[in-house]
Amino acid sequence: QVQLVESGGGLVQAGASLRLSCAASGRTFSGTRMGWFRQAPGKEREFVAVITWSPGLRIIRYADSVKGRFTISRDDAKDTVYLEMNNLTPEDTAVYYCAAALRTGNIYYTDTYDYWGQGTQVAVSS
């Protein structure tokens, strides 16, 4: 059974940084697209970033709202995906979810992803 476990969330002040981690287990993730999404109170879950999980084939995409501030990366040896978040603003406050897509589909849509973590809360105060 595939498991995704996020960690690293917390309460920080505007301008601070956080690094989220997503530890994956249960299958090989070669060729799997790993994404980060977030959901703020009263809003729909939205795409944040995605990275492929395949040596030699690297595709990274970011939402416009986080481009230049967030960085997605992976550690193949640890089956872990990271989201480095810098210069955080109150608008980044949300529950952040890690997700894995085993099939083809639009990487920006939640329906494309087969597995989800439980989420980690990020709160940014002004």
Disulfide bonds with the S-S distance in Angstrom:
Cys22-Cys98 2.04
